[in-house]
């Protein structure tokens, strides 16, 4: 998978947030603040881990909202559109591991281009 043009490429700190670049097309079963369930199709761009909150940032492709953050604790189910893997438990752990695997691949690619 090639990085999207507007995807962040480096792990960074933004104030109290630790931001991990994350790429992928994901289908989410999400529950909003009012308790309303919805299904979202998101082009993931980053995972933000902060004090008491974790956000999946990306582009909600079927909405006019464009880029937005989804609270990870409100994601009830996630499906990876690339391989069909369904995650219903430990979603934050799965997202962090995916971000770490992608970072490792980026580092290997940079070293390979030297």
Buried (B, 14 or more C-beta within 10 A) or exposed (E): EEBBEEBBEEBEEEEEBEBBBBBBBBBBBBBEEEEEEEEBBBBBBBBBBEEEEBBBBBBBEEEEEEEBBBBBEBBEBBBBEEEEEEBEEEBBEBBBEBBEEBBEEBEEEEEEEE
